[in-house]
């Protein structure tokens, strides 16, 4: 990562977890950071910590469910630093509940943030990357995207017990 010195890097979900850790490490290595997240208190604290240790960071409240917020975040990078080298799409959620609770709003949130948020970031940054002739997308995920636990919706379906229909044995393994 020694090649990140002076690179302009946008990080979504930068107020905690992987995003915060990435921002702090990249700042330590000399990157210029543009941070976005919904939690402004924590986001400001991360940016302040970077600046206090001699790094270069700006932040703006960003909800990746809003295409305009990502366009604004990318524009901030270009306006402030004159370019954009990397967009790290890190914002994500992983609601955990049994599938049969039918928490449809959580599912919609997960799609809006984890999928559409990445696509909105690409839509905002790709024209810049094409114009510049360079740029990189990095999409992160936590271990939760690779492993299931008993309480996660996809796995819970396997253990759901459905009522008998037409005298048949209940389905216990639907996956």
C-alpha positions in Angstrom: 0.0 0.0 0.0 3.0 2.3 -0.2 1.6 3.5 -3.6 -1.4 5.3 -2.1 0.6 8.4 -1.1 -1.1 11.4 -2.6 -4.0 9.3 -4.1 -7.5 10.7 -3.7 -9.7 8.0 -2.2 -13.4 8.2 -1.4 -14.7 5.8 1.2 -18.4 5.2 1.9 -19.4 3.7 5.3 -16.3 5.5 6.7 -17.8 6.2 10.2 -17.2 2.7 11.7 -15.9 -0.8 11.1 -14.1 -1.7 7.9 -14.6 1.8 6.5 -13.1 3.6 9.5 -10.2 1.2 9.7 -9.5 1.6 6.0 -9.7 5.4 6.2 -7.3 5.5 9.1 -4.8 3.1 7.4 -4.9 4.9 4.1 -4.5 8.3 5.8 -1.4 6.9 7.6 0.0 5.9 4.2 -0.5 9.4 2.8 -3.8 9.2 0.9 -6.1 12.2 0.6 -9.5 11.0 1.9 -13.1 12.0 1.2 -15.3 10.2 3.7 -19.0 9.5 3.5 -21.5 7.9 5.9 -24.8 8.5 7.5 -23.6 8.9 11.1 -22.2 12.4 11.0 -20.9 12.6 14.6 -18.7 9.5 14.1 -17.8 10.5 10.6 -16.6 13.9 11.7 -14.6 12.2 14.6 -12.8 9.9 12.1 -12.0 12.9 9.8 -10.8 15.0 12.8 -8.6 12.1 14.0 -7.0 11.9 10.6 -6.4 15.6 10.3 -5.1 15.8 13.9 -2.5 13.2 13.1 -1.3 15.2 10.0 -3.5 13.5 7.4 -5.8 15.1 4.8 -9.5 14.3 5.0 -12.9 15.9 4.3 -16.3 14.4 5.0 -19.9 14.8 4.0 -23.0 13.0 5.2 -23.8 10.4 2.6 -26.7 8.0 2.3 -25.7 5.5 -0.4 -29.4 4.8 -1.0 -29.6 8.3 -2.5 -27.9 8.5 -5.9 -27.5 12.3 -5.5 -25.5 11.8 -2.2 -22.9 9.7 -4.0 -22.7 12.2 -6.9 -22.1 14.9 -4.3 -19.4 12.8 -2.6 -17.5 12.2 -5.8 -17.9 15.9 -6.8 -16.4 16.9 -3.5 -13.4 14.8 -4.2 -12.9 16.3 -7.6 -13.6 19.9 -6.5 -11.2 19.6 -3.5 -8.4 17.6 -5.0 -8.9 17.9 -8.8 -9.2 14.2 -9.3 -10.5 10.9 -8.0 -8.2 7.8 -7.9 -10.2 5.3 -6.0 -13.8 4.8 -4.8 -14.2 2.3 -2.0 -17.8 1.2 -1.7 -17.9 0.0 1.8 -21.3 1.0 3.2 -23.4 -2.1 3.9 -25.9 -3.7 6.2 -26.7 -7.2 7.1 -30.0 -7.5 9.1 -30.2 -10.7 10.9 -33.6 -12.2 11.5 -35.5 -15.4 10.7 -36.8 -15.4 7.2 -40.3 -16.2 8.4 -40.4 -12.8 10.3 -41.0 -11.3 6.9 -39.0 -8.1 7.7 -39.4 -6.9 4.1 -38.3 -3.4 4.9 -35.0 -4.8 6.1 -34.6 -6.7 2.8 -35.3 -3.6 0.8 -32.8 -1.6 2.9 -30.2 -4.4 2.3 -30.8 -4.2 -1.5 -30.8 -0.4 -1.5 -27.6 -0.1 0.4 -25.5 -3.2 -0.5 -26.4 -3.4 -4.2 -27.8 -0.1 -5.4 -25.4 1.9 -3.3 -22.5 0.3 -5.1 -24.1 0.9 -8.4 -24.8 4.5 -7.6 -21.2 4.9 -6.7 -20.1 3.4 -10.0 -22.5 5.8 -11.8 -21.0 8.7 -10.0 -17.3 7.8 -10.4 -17.1 6.0 -13.8 -17.6 9.2 -15.9 -14.7 10.8 -13.9 -12.5 7.7 -14.3 -13.2 7.6 -18.1 -12.4 11.3 -18.5 -9.2 11.0 -16.4 -8.2 7.8 -18.1 -7.7 6.1 -14.7 -9.4 5.1 -11.5 -10.3 2.1 -9.4 -13.4 0.6 -7.7 -13.0 -1.4 -4.6 -16.1 -3.0 -3.1 -15.8 -4.4 0.4 -17.9 -6.9 2.4 -17.7 -8.3 5.8 -17.4 -12.0 6.8 -21.2 -11.9 7.0 -21.5 -11.9 3.2 -19.5 -15.2 3.1 -20.8 -17.1 6.0 -24.3 -17.8 7.4 -25.4 -18.1 10.9 -28.5 -19.9 12.2 -30.4 -16.6 12.6 -29.7 -15.3 9.1 -32.6 -15.3 6.7 -31.1 -17.5 4.0 -30.1 -20.2 6.5 -33.3 -19.9 8.5 -35.4 -21.0 5.5 -33.7 -24.4 5.8 -35.0 -24.8 9.3 -38.5 -23.4 8.7 -41.3 -25.8 9.4 -44.2 -25.4 7.1 -47.7 -26.8 7.9 -48.8 -30.0 6.4 -50.5 -29.7 3.0 -52.5 -32.5 1.5 -51.3 -35.0 4.2 -47.7 -34.6 3.2 -44.8 -34.5 5.6 -43.8 -31.0 6.5 -40.9 -29.5 4.5 -37.9 -29.1 6.8 -35.1 -28.6 4.3 -36.0 -26.1 1.6 -32.4 -25.2 0.6 
